[in-house]
Amino acid sequence: MAVKLSIGSWAYAFGPYQNNPIDLVTVCKKLGQLGFDGIEVGGFRPHAHPDDFATPVKRAELRRLFADNGLAVSGLAADFWSDALVPWLKPDAYRATFKKNLDYCNDIDSPTLRVDSVAPPPGPTGNERQDALKKCAAIWHECAEMAAQAQVKLTWEFEPGFCFNKPCDIVGIAQKVDHPNFGILLDACHAHMVAAIGARQPEPVELLPHGELDLIKNLTGKINHIHLIDSDNTLHGNETSTHRPFGEGVLDFDQIIPALLEAGYTSQWWVIDLCFWPGAWEVTEAAKKFLQPFIEKYGK
């Protein structure tokens, strides 16, 4: 498996960049110049929302932008961020938005579609929680089948900022969906904050003895996409994990990457995620250089 390195475009449009985003053309040119193999497309405004690239001509222009800079698409992070799209509460609206983004994946040659649970923690409680888990899994099973027919893999990114953020929830949903085209997006930073810190979990908090390493092991055979970045044990804005640049946090990638491979991760894509980091643009090259020895050691 020859590793291909990608990075999420949203890092240059979210958070500190919201009022002064770096346009997608500039992002692609820089990534091409730095020798990235791909780009993970943030399907959010101002970059690449499907409604802003709604015609075949516009989508062809987007494909050409990537190709002209030597970039393949590693995945699409779709915009489901609306209370009107909570999957177990608004299934019809969720399905329609999913289908729109699935078609978009095909049109921009994205092999992967990322989803999340939409609702913030703690989410439903008691019997309602179990009902929501069951309904969410059922909808994702349905979506996984649609995606399989379109030859796009479906991946769920868990994190402290969305409900179902306990290790047992994450493993449980992967088992409940029970579809070969559905998997877990393992973000190293989120995995640490969930499994080692218990960030934003409803009581009782569930921690694993070896944190993210145990969670990775418990997800053996279920991880189908990864995001890599460091963690400093904190939350960004008390919402989601702080995506600290490599080498500035506590994560040991000489343990994490072998654990991912031992857990059956076979995709060629390793994706850097600098979401919400105020100097994402400035540390992009350093992030690529940090991972190069790991690619040489583990990714050949």
C-alpha positions as CSV (number, residue, x, y, z in Angstrom):
1,M,0.0,0.0,0.0
2,A,1.6,3.2,-1.2
3,V,0.4,6.0,1.0
4,K,-1.1,9.2,-0.5
5,L,-1.1,12.3,1.6
6,S,-4.1,14.7,1.6
7,I,-5.2,17.6,3.8
8,G,-8.7,19.0,4.7
9,S,-9.5,22.3,2.8
10,W,-11.8,23.4,5.6
11,A,-8.8,24.4,7.8
12,Y,-8.4,27.5,5.6
13,A,-12.0,28.5,5.8
14,F,-13.3,27.7,9.3
15,G,-12.8,29.3,12.7
16,P,-9.9,31.9,12.6
17,Y,-10.2,32.0,8.8
18,Q,-14.0,32.5,8.7
19,N,-13.8,36.3,8.2
20,N,-10.9,36.1,5.8
21,P,-10.9,32.6,4.2
22,I,-8.1,31.5,1.8
23,D,-9.9,30.8,-1.5
24,L,-9.9,27.3,-2.9
25,V,-7.8,28.2,-6.0
26,T,-5.0,29.5,-3.8
27,V,-5.3,26.5,-1.5
28,C,-5.0,24.1,-4.4
29,K,-2.0,25.9,-5.9
30,K,-0.1,25.8,-2.6
31,L,-0.9,22.1,-2.0
32,G,0.3,21.3,-5.5
33,Q,3.5,23.2,-5.0
34,L,4.1,21.4,-1.7
35,G,3.7,18.0,-3.4
36,F,0.5,16.8,-1.8
37,D,-1.2,13.9,-3.5
38,G,-4.7,15.1,-2.7
39,I,-7.2,17.4,-1.1
40,E,-10.1,16.5,1.2
41,V,-12.8,18.7,0.1
42,G,-14.8,20.7,2.6
43,G,-18.3,20.8,1.1
44,F,-19.0,24.1,2.9
45,R,-19.1,27.7,1.8
46,P,-17.0,29.5,0.8
47,H,-15.0,26.6,-0.7
48,A,-17.0,23.9,-2.4
49,H,-20.6,23.6,-1.4
50,P,-22.5,21.4,-3.9
51,D,-25.2,24.1,-4.4
52,D,-22.5,26.5,-5.6
53,F,-21.2,23.9,-8.1
54,A,-24.6,22.7,-9.1
55,T,-24.1,22.3,-12.9
56,P,-22.0,19.9,-14.9
57,V,-19.9,22.8,-16.2
58,K,-19.2,24.1,-12.7
59,R,-18.3,20.6,-11.4
60,A,-16.0,20.0,-14.4
61,E,-14.3,23.3,-13.5
62,L,-13.8,22.0,-10.0
63,R,-12.3,18.7,-11.2
64,R,-10.0,20.6,-13.5
65,L,-8.8,22.9,-10.6
66,F,-7.8,19.8,-8.7
67,A,-6.2,18.0,-11.7
68,D,-4.3,21.1,-12.8
69,N,-2.6,21.1,-9.4
70,G,-1.9,17.4,-9.4
71,L,-4.5,16.7,-6.7
72,A,-6.8,13.8,-6.4
73,V,-9.8,14.0,-4.1
74,S,-9.5,11.9,-1.0
75,G,-13.0,12.5,0.3
76,L,-15.8,14.9,0.8
77,A,-16.8,16.4,4.2
78,A,-20.4,17.1,3.6
79,D,-22.4,19.9,5.1
80,F,-25.1,18.3,7.3
81,W,-24.7,21.0,10.0
82,S,-28.4,21.9,10.6
83,D,-30.9,21.0,13.3
84,A,-33.2,20.2,10.4
85,L,-30.9,17.3,9.4
86,V,-30.6,15.3,12.7
87,P,-30.8,11.8,11.1
88,W,-33.0,10.1,13.7
89,L,-35.4,13.1,13.9
90,K,-35.5,14.3,10.3
91,P,-34.8,11.2,8.2
92,D,-36.4,12.4,5.0
93,A,-34.4,15.6,4.9
94,Y,-31.3,13.8,5.9
95,R,-31.7,11.3,3.1
96,A,-32.2,14.0,0.5
97,T,-29.1,15.9,1.6
98,F,-27.1,12.7,1.7
99,K,-28.2,11.9,-1.9
100,K,-27.3,15.4,-3.1
101,N,-23.8,15.0,-1.6
102,L,-23.4,11.4,-2.9
103,D,-24.1,12.7,-6.5
104,Y,-21.6,15.5,-5.8
105,C,-19.0,12.8,-4.8
106,N,-19.4,11.1,-8.1
107,D,-19.2,14.3,-10.1
108,I,-15.9,15.4,-8.4
109,D,-14.4,11.9,-8.2
110,S,-14.5,11.7,-4.4
111,P,-14.1,8.1,-3.2
112,T,-15.4,8.8,0.3
113,L,-18.3,10.7,1.9
114,R,-18.0,11.8,5.5
115,V,-21.0,12.2,7.8
116,D,-21.5,12.9,11.5
117,S,-24.3,12.6,14.0
118,V,-25.2,16.4,13.6
119,A,-26.6,16.9,17.1
120,P,-24.4,18.2,19.9
121,P,-23.8,16.2,23.1
122,P,-25.1,14.9,25.3
123,G,-27.9,14.0,22.9
124,P,-31.0,11.9,23.9
125,T,-31.0,10.1,27.2
126,G,-32.6,7.0,28.6
127,N,-34.8,5.0,26.3
128,E,-34.8,7.8,23.8
129,R,-31.1,7.5,23.5
130,Q,-31.3,3.8,22.5
131,D,-34.1,4.6,20.1
132,A,-32.0,7.3,18.5
133,L,-28.9,5.0,18.2
134,K,-31.0,2.4,16.5
135,K,-32.6,4.8,14.1
136,C,-29.3,6.5,13.3
137,A,-27.7,3.1,12.5
138,A,-30.6,2.2,10.3
139,I,-30.4,5.4,8.3
140,W,-26.6,5.0,7.9
141,H,-27.1,1.4,6.8
142,E,-29.5,2.6,4.1
143,C,-27.1,5.4,3.1
144,A,-24.2,2.9,3.0
145,E,-26.1,0.8,0.5
146,M,-26.8,3.9,-1.7
147,A,-23.1,4.8,-1.5
148,A,-22.0,1.3,-2.4
149,Q,-24.1,1.4,-5.5
150,A,-22.4,4.7,-6.4
151,Q,-19.0,3.2,-5.5
152,V,-18.4,5.7,-2.7
153,K,-17.5,4.6,0.8
154,L,-19.4,6.0,3.7
155,T,-17.4,7.1,6.8
156,W,-18.6,8.4,10.2
157,E,-16.4,10.9,12.0
158,F,-17.1,10.8,15.8
159,E,-15.8,13.6,18.0
160,P,-16.5,15.3,21.4
161,G,-18.6,18.0,19.7
162,F,-21.3,15.6,18.5
163,C,-23.4,13.2,20.4
164,F,-22.6,9.5,20.6
165,N,-19.1,10.3,21.7
166,K,-18.4,7.4,24.1
167,P,-16.2,4.5,23.0
168,C,-19.2,2.1,23.5
169,D,-21.4,4.3,21.3
170,I,-18.8,4.4,18.6
171,V,-18.1,0.7,18.5
172,G,-21.8,0.0,19.0
173,I,-22.9,2.1,16.0
174,A,-20.3,0.5,13.8
175,Q,-21.7,-2.9,14.8
176,K,-25.3,-1.8,14.4
177,V,-24.9,-0.3,11.0
178,D,-23.4,-3.7,9.9
179,H,-22.7,-2.8,6.3
180,P,-19.4,-3.5,4.5
181,N,-19.5,-0.1,2.9
182,F,-19.8,1.8,6.2
183,G,-16.8,2.5,8.5
184,I,-15.4,4.8,11.1
185,L,-13.3,7.9,10.3
186,L,-10.6,7.8,13.0
187,D,-9.3,11.2,13.7
188,A,-6.3,10.7,16.0
189,C,-7.1,13.9,18.0
190,H,-10.8,13.1,18.5
191,A,-9.9,9.5,19.4
192,H,-7.6,10.7,22.2
193,M,-10.1,13.2,23.5
194,V,-12.9,10.7,23.5
195,A,-11.1,7.6,24.9
196,A,-8.4,9.1,27.1
197,I,-10.0,12.4,28.3
198,G,-13.8,11.6,28.0
199,A,-14.4,15.1,26.7
200,R,-18.1,16.2,26.7
201,Q,-19.4,12.7,27.4
202,P,-22.6,12.3,29.2
203,E,-22.3,10.7,32.6
204,P,-21.0,8.2,33.5
205,V,-17.8,9.1,31.6
206,E,-16.2,6.2,29.8
207,L,-12.4,6.1,29.6
208,L,-10.2,3.3,28.1
209,P,-7.0,2.3,29.9
210,H,-4.8,3.0,26.9
211,G,-6.9,5.7,25.4
212,E,-6.9,6.0,21.6
213,L,-4.9,2.8,21.2
214,D,-7.6,0.8,22.9
215,L,-10.3,2.5,20.8
216,I,-8.4,1.7,17.6
217,K,-8.1,-1.9,18.6
218,N,-11.8,-2.1,19.5
219,L,-12.6,-0.8,16.0
220,T,-10.6,-3.5,14.2
221,G,-12.0,-4.0,10.8
222,K,-14.2,-0.9,11.0
223,I,-11.9,2.0,10.3
224,N,-12.1,3.0,6.7
225,H,-10.7,6.6,6.7
226,I,-8.3,8.5,8.9
227,H,-7.4,12.1,9.9
228,L,-4.0,12.7,11.5
229,I,-3.1,15.6,13.8
230,D,-1.8,16.1,17.4
231,S,-3.7,16.8,20.6
232,D,-2.9,18.8,23.7
233,N,-5.7,17.4,25.8
234,T,-7.9,20.4,25.3
235,L,-11.0,21.5,23.5
236,H,-11.3,24.3,21.0
237,G,-13.9,26.7,22.3
238,N,-15.1,24.1,24.7
239,E,-16.7,22.4,21.7
240,T,-14.5,20.0,19.8
241,S,-10.9,18.7,20.0
242,T,-8.1,21.2,19.6
243,H,-6.2,20.2,16.5
244,R,-2.7,21.0,17.6
245,P,0.1,20.9,15.0
246,F,2.3,17.8,15.0
247,G,4.9,17.7,17.6
248,E,3.2,20.2,19.9
249,G,0.9,17.7,21.6
250,V,0.9,14.4,23.5
251,L,0.2,11.9,20.7
252,D,2.7,9.2,19.8
253,F,2.3,8.5,16.1
254,D,4.9,5.7,16.3
255,Q,2.2,3.9,18.3
256,I,-0.9,5.2,16.6
257,I,0.0,4.5,13.0
258,P,1.0,0.9,13.6
259,A,-2.2,0.4,15.7
260,L,-4.3,1.7,12.8
261,L,-2.6,-0.7,10.4
262,E,-2.9,-3.6,12.8
263,A,-6.6,-2.8,13.1
264,G,-7.0,-3.4,9.4
265,Y,-6.7,0.1,7.9
266,T,-6.0,-0.4,4.2
267,S,-6.9,2.8,2.5
268,Q,-4.0,4.6,0.7
269,W,-5.1,8.0,2.1
270,W,-3.6,9.7,5.1
271,V,-5.4,13.0,5.7
272,I,-4.0,15.9,7.7
273,D,-6.6,17.9,9.6
274,L,-5.7,21.4,10.9
275,C,-9.3,22.4,11.6
276,F,-9.7,25.6,13.7
277,W,-5.9,26.0,14.0
278,P,-5.2,29.8,13.7
279,G,-1.9,29.3,11.8
280,A,-3.0,26.4,9.6
281,W,-1.8,28.0,6.5
282,E,1.7,28.7,7.9
283,V,2.1,25.1,9.3
284,T,0.9,23.2,6.3
285,E,4.3,22.5,4.9
286,A,5.7,21.5,8.4
287,A,2.8,19.1,8.8
288,K,3.6,17.4,5.6
289,K,7.3,17.1,6.5
290,F,6.4,15.7,9.9
291,L,4.5,12.8,8.4
292,Q,7.1,12.0,5.7
293,P,9.3,9.7,8.0
294,F,6.1,7.9,9.0
295,I,5.1,7.4,5.4
296,E,8.6,6.0,4.6
297,K,8.5,3.7,7.7
298,Y,4.9,2.5,7.6
299,G,3.4,3.4,4.3
300,K,5.3,1.5,1.7
